[in-house]
């Protein structure tokens, strides 16, 4: 998370984009847990599992990016008031 925070300040990411990436990283951890639980990709090293999970999550989340960002903006505005 610290790397993501430093990269978000370096690349001037908006808060919504930062939260979207944080959600995706949490989904990567969940997907890696599911892969370990069901013995998927067990013969590969952890780095390969991580990159495969990262690619799968971002590919699957990209079509819903606008909807997720819209909901995040709405939620952030609600908490800012």
C-alpha distances in whole Angstrom, upper triangle without the diagonal:
4,5,5,6,9,10,10,12,14,15,16,14,16,14,15,14,10,11,13,10,8,11,12,9,10,14,13,12,16,17,17,18,21,22,22,24,27,27,26,25,26,27,25,22,18,17,20,19,15,16,19,17,15,18,19,17,17,20,21,19,20,24,22,20,23,23,20,19,23,22,18,21,23,21,20,23,25,22,23,27
4,5,5,6,8,10,11,12,14,15,14,16,15,17,15,12,13,15,12,11,15,15,12,14,17,16,16,19,21,20,22,25,25,25,28,30,30,29,28,28,30,27,24,20,19,22,21,18,19,22,20,17,20,22,20,20,23,24,22,23,27,25,23,25,26,22,21,25,24,21,22,25,23,21,25,26,24,24,28
4,5,5,6,8,10,10,12,14,13,16,15,17,15,11,14,15,12,11,15,14,12,14,17,16,16,19,20,20,22,24,25,25,28,30,29,28,26,27,28,25,22,19,17,20,20,16,16,20,18,15,18,21,19,18,21,23,21,21,25,24,22,24,26,22,21,25,25,21,23,26,25,23,26,28,26,26,30
4,6,5,6,9,10,10,12,10,12,12,13,11,8,10,11,8,8,12,12,10,12,15,14,15,18,19,19,21,23,24,25,27,29,29,27,26,27,29,25,23,20,18,20,20,16,16,19,17,14,16,19,16,15,19,20,18,18,22,21,18,20,22,19,17,21,21,18,19,23,21,19,23,25,23,23,27
4,5,5,6,9,10,10,9,11,10,13,11,8,10,12,10,9,13,14,12,14,17,17,18,20,22,22,24,26,27,28,30,32,32,31,30,31,32,29,27,23,21,24,23,19,20,22,21,18,20,22,19,18,22,23,20,21,24,23,19,21,23,19,18,21,21,17,18,22,20,18,21,23,21,21,24
4,5,5,6,9,10,10,13,13,15,13,11,14,15,13,13,17,17,15,18,20,20,20,23,25,24,26,29,29,30,32,34,34,32,31,32,33,30,27,24,22,24,24,21,20,24,22,19,21,24,22,20,23,25,23,23,26,25,22,24,25,22,20,24,24,21,21,25,23,21,24,26,24,23,27
4,5,5,6,8,8,11,12,14,12,9,13,14,11,12,16,15,14,17,19,18,20,23,23,23,26,28,28,29,32,33,33,31,29,31,32,28,26,23,20,22,23,19,18,21,20,17,19,21,19,17,21,23,20,20,23,23,19,21,23,21,19,22,23,20,21,24,23,21,24,26,25,24,28
4,5,5,6,5,8,9,11,8,6,10,11,10,11,14,14,14,17,19,19,20,23,24,24,26,28,29,30,32,34,34,32,31,32,34,30,28,25,23,24,24,21,20,23,21,18,19,22,19,17,20,22,19,18,22,21,17,19,21,18,16,19,20,17,17,21,20,18,20,23,21,21,24
4,6,5,6,9,10,13,11,9,13,15,13,14,17,18,17,20,22,22,23,26,27,27,29,32,32,33,35,37,37,35,34,36,37,33,31,28,26,28,28,24,23,26,25,21,23,25,23,21,24,25,23,22,25,24,20,21,24,21,18,21,22,19,19,22,21,19,21,24,22,21,24
4,6,8,11,13,15,13,12,16,17,15,16,20,19,19,22,24,23,24,27,28,28,30,33,33,34,36,38,38,36,34,36,36,33,30,28,25,27,27,24,23,26,25,21,23,25,23,21,24,26,23,22,26,25,22,23,25,23,20,23,25,21,21,25,25,22,24,27,26,24,28
4,6,9,12,14,11,11,14,15,13,15,18,18,18,21,22,22,24,27,27,27,30,32,32,33,36,37,37,35,33,35,36,32,30,28,25,26,27,23,22,24,24,20,21,23,21,19,21,23,21,19,22,22,19,20,22,20,18,21,22,20,19,23,23,21,23,26,25,24,27
4,6,9,12,10,10,13,14,14,15,18,19,19,21,23,23,25,27,28,29,31,33,33,35,37,39,39,37,35,37,39,35,33,30,28,29,29,25,24,27,26,22,23,25,23,20,23,24,21,20,23,22,18,19,21,19,16,19,21,18,17,21,21,18,20,23,22,21,24
4,6,8,6,6,10,11,10,12,15,15,16,18,20,20,22,24,25,26,28,30,31,32,34,36,36,34,33,35,36,33,31,28,26,27,27,23,22,24,23,19,20,22,20,17,20,21,18,17,19,18,15,15,18,16,13,15,17,14,14,18,18,15,17,20,20,19,22
4,5,5,6,9,10,11,12,14,16,17,19,20,21,23,25,26,27,29,30,32,33,35,36,37,35,35,37,38,35,34,31,28,29,29,25,24,26,24,21,22,23,20,18,21,21,18,17,19,18,14,14,16,14,10,13,14,11,10,14,14,12,14,17,16,15,19
4,5,5,6,9,10,10,12,14,15,16,18,20,21,23,24,26,27,29,30,32,33,35,36,34,34,36,38,35,33,30,28,29,28,24,24,26,24,20,22,23,20,18,21,21,17,17,19,17,14,14,15,13,10,12,13,9,9,12,12,9,12,14,13,13,16
4,5,5,6,9,10,10,12,14,15,16,18,20,21,22,24,26,27,28,30,31,33,34,32,32,34,36,34,32,29,27,28,27,24,23,24,22,19,20,21,17,16,18,18,14,14,16,14,10,10,11,9,6,9,9,6,6,10,10,8,11,14,13,14,17
4,5,5,6,9,10,11,12,14,15,16,19,20,21,23,25,26,27,29,30,31,32,30,30,32,34,31,30,27,25,25,24,21,20,21,19,16,17,18,15,13,16,16,13,12,15,13,9,10,12,10,7,11,12,9,10,13,14,12,15,17,17,17,20
4,5,5,6,9,10,11,12,14,15,17,19,20,21,23,24,26,27,29,30,31,29,29,31,33,30,28,25,23,24,23,20,19,21,19,16,17,19,15,14,17,18,14,14,17,16,12,14,15,12,10,13,14,10,12,15,14,12,16,18,17,17,21
4,5,5,6,9,10,10,12,14,15,17,18,20,21,23,24,26,27,29,30,28,28,30,32,30,28,25,23,25,23,20,20,21,18,16,18,18,15,14,17,17,13,14,16,14,11,13,13,10,9,12,11,8,10,13,11,10,14,15,14,15,19
4,5,5,6,9,10,11,12,15,15,16,18,20,21,22,24,26,27,28,26,26,28,31,28,27,24,22,23,21,18,18,19,16,13,15,15,11,10,13,13,9,10,13,11,8,10,11,7,7,11,10,8,11,13,13,13,16,17,17,18,21
4,5,5,6,9,10,10,13,14,15,16,19,20,21,23,24,26,26,24,24,26,28,25,24,21,19,20,18,15,15,16,14,11,12,14,10,9,13,13,10,11,14,13,10,13,14,11,11,14,14,12,14,17,16,16,19,21,20,21,24
4,5,5,6,9,10,11,13,14,15,17,19,20,21,23,25,26,24,24,26,28,25,24,20,19,20,18,15,16,17,14,12,14,15,12,11,15,15,12,14,17,15,13,15,16,12,12,16,15,12,15,17,15,15,19,20,18,20,23
4,5,5,6,9,10,11,12,14,15,17,18,20,21,23,24,22,23,25,27,25,24,20,20,20,18,15,16,17,13,12,14,14,10,10,14,13,10,12,15,12,11,14,14,10,11,14,13,11,14,16,14,15,18,19,18,20,23
4,5,5,6,9,10,10,12,14,15,16,18,20,21,22,20,20,22,24,22,21,18,17,17,15,12,13,13,10,8,10,10,6,7,10,10,8,10,13,12,11,14,14,11,12,16,15,13,17,19,17,18,21,22,22,23,27
4,5,5,6,9,10,11,13,14,15,17,18,20,21,19,19,20,23,20,19,15,14,15,13,10,11,12,9,7,11,11,8,9,13,13,11,13,17,15,14,18,18,14,15,19,18,16,19,21,20,20,23,24,23,25,28
4,5,5,6,9,10,11,13,14,16,17,19,20,19,19,20,23,21,20,16,16,17,15,12,14,14,11,10,13,13,10,11,15,14,12,15,18,16,15,19,18,15,16,19,18,16,19,21,19,19,23,23,22,24,27
4,5,5,6,9,10,10,12,14,15,16,18,16,17,19,22,20,19,16,16,16,13,11,13,12,9,9,11,10,7,9,12,11,10,13,16,14,14,18,17,14,16,19,17,16,20,21,20,21,24,24,24,26,29
4,5,5,6,9,10,10,12,14,15,16,14,14,16,19,16,16,12,12,12,10,7,9,9,5,6,9,8,6,9,12,11,11,14,17,16,16,20,19,17,18,22,21,19,23,24,23,23,27,28,27,29,32
4,5,5,6,9,10,11,12,14,15,14,15,15,18,16,15,12,12,13,10,8,11,12,8,9,12,12,10,13,15,15,15,18,20,19,19,22,22,19,21,24,22,21,24,26,24,24,28,28,27,29,32
4,5,5,6,9,10,10,12,14,13,15,16,19,18,17,14,15,15,12,11,13,13,9,11,14,12,10,13,16,14,14,18,20,18,19,22,21,18,21,23,22,21,24,25,23,24,28,28,27,29,32
4,5,5,6,9,10,11,12,10,12,13,16,15,15,13,14,13,9,9,11,10,6,9,11,9,8,12,13,12,13,16,18,18,19,22,22,19,21,24,23,22,26,27,25,27,30,30,30,32,35
4,5,5,6,9,10,10,9,10,11,14,12,12,9,11,11,7,7,10,9,6,9,12,11,11,14,16,15,16,19,21,21,21,25,25,22,24,27,26,25,28,30,28,29,32,33,32,34,37
4,5,5,6,9,10,10,11,12,15,14,14,11,14,14,10,11,14,13,10,13,15,14,13,17,19,17,18,22,24,23,23,27,26,23,26,28,27,26,29,31,28,29,33,33,32,34,37
4,5,5,6,8,8,11,11,15,15,16,14,16,15,11,12,15,13,10,13,15,13,13,17,18,16,17,21,22,22,23,27,25,23,26,28,27,26,30,31,29,30,34,33,33,35,38
4,5,5,6,5,7,8,11,11,12,11,13,12,8,10,13,11,9,13,14,12,13,17,17,16,18,21,23,23,24,28,27,25,27,30,29,28,32,33,31,33,36,36,35,38,41
4,6,5,6,8,7,11,11,12,10,13,13,9,11,14,13,12,15,17,16,16,20,21,20,21,24,27,26,27,31,30,28,30,33,31,30,34,35,33,34,38,38,37,39,42
4,6,8,11,10,14,15,15,14,17,17,13,15,18,16,14,17,19,17,18,21,22,21,22,26,27,27,28,31,30,28,31,33,31,31,34,35,33,35,38,38,37,40,42
4,6,9,9,13,14,16,15,18,17,13,16,18,16,14,18,19,17,18,21,22,20,22,25,27,27,28,32,31,29,31,34,32,32,36,37,35,36,40,39,39,42,44
4,6,6,9,11,13,13,16,14,11,14,17,15,14,18,19,17,18,22,22,21,24,27,28,28,30,33,33,30,33,36,34,34,38,39,37,38,42,42,41,43,46
4,5,8,9,12,12,14,12,9,12,14,11,11,15,16,14,16,19,19,18,21,24,25,26,27,31,30,28,31,34,33,32,36,37,36,37,40,40,40,42,45
4,6,6,8,9,11,9,7,10,12,9,10,14,14,13,16,19,19,19,21,24,26,26,27,31,31,29,31,34,34,33,36,38,37,38,41,41,41,43,46
4,5,8,9,12,10,8,12,14,12,13,16,17,17,19,22,22,22,24,27,29,30,30,34,34,32,34,37,36,35,39,40,39,39,43,43,42,45,48
4,7,9,12,10,10,13,15,13,15,18,19,18,21,23,23,24,26,28,31,32,32,36,36,34,36,39,39,38,41,43,41,42,46,46,45,47,50
4,7,8,6,7,10,11,10,12,15,16,16,18,20,21,22,24,26,28,30,30,34,34,32,34,37,36,35,38,41,39,40,43,44,43,45,48
4,6,6,7,9,10,11,13,14,16,17,19,20,22,23,24,26,29,30,30,33,34,32,33,37,36,34,37,40,38,38,42,43,41,43,47
4,5,5,6,9,10,10,12,14,15,16,18,20,21,22,24,27,28,27,31,31,29,30,34,33,31,34,37,35,35,38,39,38,40,43
4,5,5,6,9,10,10,12,14,15,17,18,20,21,22,26,26,26,29,30,28,29,32,32,30,33,35,34,34,37,38,37,39,42
4,5,5,6,8,10,11,12,14,15,16,18,20,21,24,25,25,29,30,27,29,32,32,30,33,36,35,35,38,39,38,40,43
4,6,5,6,8,10,11,12,14,15,16,18,20,23,23,23,27,28,25,27,30,30,28,32,34,32,33,36,37,36,38,41
4,6,5,6,9,10,11,12,14,15,16,18,21,22,21,25,26,23,24,28,27,26,29,31,30,30,33,34,33,35,38
4,5,5,6,9,10,11,12,14,15,16,20,21,20,24,25,22,24,27,27,26,28,31,30,30,33,35,34,35,39
4,5,5,6,9,10,11,12,14,16,18,19,19,23,24,22,24,27,27,26,29,31,30,31,34,35,35,36,40
4,5,5,6,9,10,11,12,14,17,17,18,21,22,20,21,25,24,23,26,28,27,28,31,32,32,33,37
4,6,5,6,8,10,11,12,15,16,15,19,20,18,19,22,22,21,24,26,25,26,29,30,30,31,34
4,6,5,6,8,10,11,14,15,15,18,20,18,19,23,23,22,25,27,27,27,30,32,31,33,36
4,6,5,6,8,10,12,14,14,18,19,17,19,22,22,22,25,27,26,27,30,31,31,33,36
4,6,5,6,8,11,11,12,15,16,14,16,19,19,18,21,23,22,23,26,27,27,29,32
4,5,5,6,9,10,9,13,14,13,14,17,18,17,20,22,22,22,25,27,27,28,31
4,6,6,8,10,10,14,15,14,16,19,19,19,22,24,24,25,28,29,29,31,34
4,6,7,8,10,13,13,12,15,17,17,18,21,22,22,24,26,27,28,30,32
4,6,5,6,10,10,9,11,14,14,14,17,19,19,20,23,24,24,26,29
4,5,5,8,10,10,11,13,15,15,17,19,20,21,23,25,25,27,29
4,6,8,9,10,11,13,14,16,17,19,20,21,23,25,26,27,30
4,6,5,6,9,10,11,12,14,15,16,18,20,21,23,24,26
4,6,5,6,8,10,10,12,14,15,16,18,20,21,22,24
4,5,5,6,9,10,10,12,14,15,16,18,20,21,23
4,6,5,6,9,10,11,12,14,15,17,19,20,22
4,5,5,6,9,10,10,12,14,15,17,18,20
4,5,5,6,9,10,10,12,14,15,16,19
4,5,5,6,9,10,11,12,14,15,17
4,5,5,6,9,10,11,12,14,16
4,5,5,6,9,10,11,12,15
4,5,5,6,9,10,10,13
4,6,5,6,9,10,11
4,5,5,6,9,10
4,5,5,6,9
4,5,5,6
4,6,6
4,6
4
